[in-house]
Amino acid sequence: MQFRMNRAGPSAGIGCGGLVAILGLILISPVGEFLIKGLGWIFIVIGVFAVLSGVYFWIKSTMRGS
């Protein structure tokens, strides 16, 4: 598969590499640890909400069906 970057040229690779390097530095810093833990807790809360709403709608549909 070939990606066409039109007129971006080598500057696109330099920019993307720099961005990846900066993101790596952020992730290995204490701020990155906070961000990753925060993201993990957000996913846990969203998952629990999805499970609870699924159970609610499942019970609601079985009550209506009988």
PyRosetta script that sets phi, psi and omega in degrees:
from pyrosetta import init, pose_from_sequence

init()
pose = pose_from_sequence("MQFRMNRAGPSAGIGCGGLVAILGLILISPVGEFLIKGLGWIFIVIGVFAVLSGVYFWIKSTMRGS")
pose.set_psi(1, 135.5)
pose.set_omega(1, -178.9)
pose.set_phi(2, -118.0)
pose.set_psi(2, 132.8)
pose.set_omega(2, 177.8)
pose.set_phi(3, -99.6)
pose.set_psi(3, 130.7)
pose.set_omega(3, 177.6)
pose.set_phi(4, -96.8)
pose.set_psi(4, 121.5)
pose.set_omega(4, -179.0)
pose.set_phi(5, -107.2)
pose.set_psi(5, 15.0)
pose.set_omega(5, 179.2)
pose.set_phi(6, 51.6)
pose.set_psi(6, -118.5)
pose.set_omega(6, -174.1)
pose.set_phi(7, -98.7)
pose.set_psi(7, 18.4)
pose.set_omega(7, -176.3)
pose.set_phi(8, -65.2)
pose.set_psi(8, -41.6)
pose.set_omega(8, 177.7)
pose.set_phi(9, 67.2)
pose.set_psi(9, -160.6)
pose.set_omega(9, -176.9)
pose.set_phi(10, -67.7)
pose.set_psi(10, -19.6)
pose.set_omega(10, -178.9)
pose.set_phi(11, -65.6)
pose.set_psi(11, -27.1)
pose.set_omega(11, 178.3)
pose.set_phi(12, -65.8)
pose.set_psi(12, -42.6)
pose.set_omega(12, 178.1)
pose.set_phi(13, -65.3)
pose.set_psi(13, -39.3)
pose.set_omega(13, 178.9)
pose.set_phi(14, -65.7)
pose.set_psi(14, -43.4)
pose.set_omega(14, 179.5)
pose.set_phi(15, -65.0)
pose.set_psi(15, -44.3)
pose.set_omega(15, 179.8)
pose.set_phi(16, -66.2)
pose.set_psi(16, -41.4)
pose.set_omega(16, 178.3)
pose.set_phi(17, -63.4)
pose.set_psi(17, -41.6)
pose.set_omega(17, 177.1)
pose.set_phi(18, -63.3)
pose.set_psi(18, -40.8)
pose.set_omega(18, 178.7)
pose.set_phi(19, -64.3)
pose.set_psi(19, -42.7)
pose.set_omega(19, 178.1)
pose.set_phi(20, -63.9)
pose.set_psi(20, -40.3)
pose.set_omega(20, 178.6)
pose.set_phi(21, -64.2)
pose.set_psi(21, -42.3)
pose.set_omega(21, 178.9)
pose.set_phi(22, -65.1)
pose.set_psi(22, -42.6)
pose.set_omega(22, 177.3)
pose.set_phi(23, -62.0)
pose.set_psi(23, -38.1)
pose.set_omega(23, 176.7)
pose.set_phi(24, -63.3)
pose.set_psi(24, -41.8)
pose.set_omega(24, 178.0)
pose.set_phi(25, -64.7)
pose.set_psi(25, -37.8)
pose.set_omega(25, 178.0)
pose.set_phi(26, -65.6)
pose.set_psi(26, -42.1)
pose.set_omega(26, -176.4)
pose.set_phi(27, -69.2)
pose.set_psi(27, -28.5)
pose.set_omega(27, 179.5)
pose.set_phi(28, -88.5)
pose.set_psi(28, -3.8)
pose.set_omega(28, 178.0)
pose.set_phi(29, -87.2)
pose.set_psi(29, 168.3)
pose.set_omega(29, 176.1)
pose.set_phi(30, -60.1)
pose.set_psi(30, -29.7)
pose.set_omega(30, 176.9)
pose.set_phi(31, -65.1)
pose.set_psi(31, -39.8)
pose.set_omega(31, 178.2)
pose.set_phi(32, -62.8)
pose.set_psi(32, -40.0)
pose.set_omega(32, 177.5)
pose.set_phi(33, -61.0)
pose.set_psi(33, -42.6)
pose.set_omega(33, 178.2)
pose.set_phi(34, -63.7)
pose.set_psi(34, -43.0)
pose.set_omega(34, -179.8)
pose.set_phi(35, -63.6)
pose.set_psi(35, -42.6)
pose.set_omega(35, -178.7)
pose.set_phi(36, -67.9)
pose.set_psi(36, -42.8)
pose.set_omega(36, 177.8)
pose.set_phi(37, -64.7)
pose.set_psi(37, -40.8)
pose.set_omega(37, 178.3)
pose.set_phi(38, -62.8)
pose.set_psi(38, -42.4)
pose.set_omega(38, 178.1)
pose.set_phi(39, -64.4)
pose.set_psi(39, -38.9)
pose.set_omega(39, 177.0)
pose.set_phi(40, -61.7)
pose.set_psi(40, -44.9)
pose.set_omega(40, 178.8)
pose.set_phi(41, -65.4)
pose.set_psi(41, -37.1)
pose.set_omega(41, 177.2)
pose.set_phi(42, -62.8)
pose.set_psi(42, -42.8)
pose.set_omega(42, 178.8)
pose.set_phi(43, -65.2)
pose.set_psi(43, -37.1)
pose.set_omega(43, 177.8)
pose.set_phi(44, -63.9)
pose.set_psi(44, -45.1)
pose.set_omega(44, 180.0)
pose.set_phi(45, -63.7)
pose.set_psi(45, -43.6)
pose.set_omega(45, 178.8)
pose.set_phi(46, -63.7)
pose.set_psi(46, -39.9)
pose.set_omega(46, 178.8)
pose.set_phi(47, -64.1)
pose.set_psi(47, -44.6)
pose.set_omega(47, 178.7)
pose.set_phi(48, -63.6)
pose.set_psi(48, -41.5)
pose.set_omega(48, 178.3)
pose.set_phi(49, -62.4)
pose.set_psi(49, -41.5)
pose.set_omega(49, 179.8)
pose.set_phi(50, -64.6)
pose.set_psi(50, -42.1)
pose.set_omega(50, 179.5)
pose.set_phi(51, -65.4)
pose.set_psi(51, -46.2)
pose.set_omega(51, -179.2)
pose.set_phi(52, -64.1)
pose.set_psi(52, -41.4)
pose.set_omega(52, 178.5)
pose.set_phi(53, -68.9)
pose.set_psi(53, -34.9)
pose.set_omega(53, 175.9)
pose.set_phi(54, -63.3)
pose.set_psi(54, -43.3)
pose.set_omega(54, 177.8)
pose.set_phi(55, -64.8)
pose.set_psi(55, -41.3)
pose.set_omega(55, 179.5)
pose.set_phi(56, -60.7)
pose.set_psi(56, -49.1)
pose.set_omega(56, -178.5)
pose.set_phi(57, -69.2)
pose.set_psi(57, -30.8)
pose.set_omega(57, 176.8)
pose.set_phi(58, -66.3)
pose.set_psi(58, -45.3)
pose.set_omega(58, 178.2)
pose.set_phi(59, -65.9)
pose.set_psi(59, -39.9)
pose.set_omega(59, 179.9)
pose.set_phi(60, -62.8)
pose.set_psi(60, -40.3)
pose.set_omega(60, -179.2)
pose.set_phi(61, -71.4)
pose.set_psi(61, -33.5)
pose.set_omega(61, 179.0)
pose.set_phi(62, -74.2)
pose.set_psi(62, -31.2)
pose.set_omega(62, 176.5)
pose.set_phi(63, -68.3)
pose.set_psi(63, -38.7)
pose.set_omega(63, -179.0)
pose.set_phi(64, -71.5)
pose.set_psi(64, -33.6)
pose.set_omega(64, -177.2)
pose.set_phi(65, -71.3)
pose.set_psi(65, -23.5)
pose.set_omega(65, -176.4)
pose.set_phi(66, -89.0)
pose.dump_pdb("model.pdb")
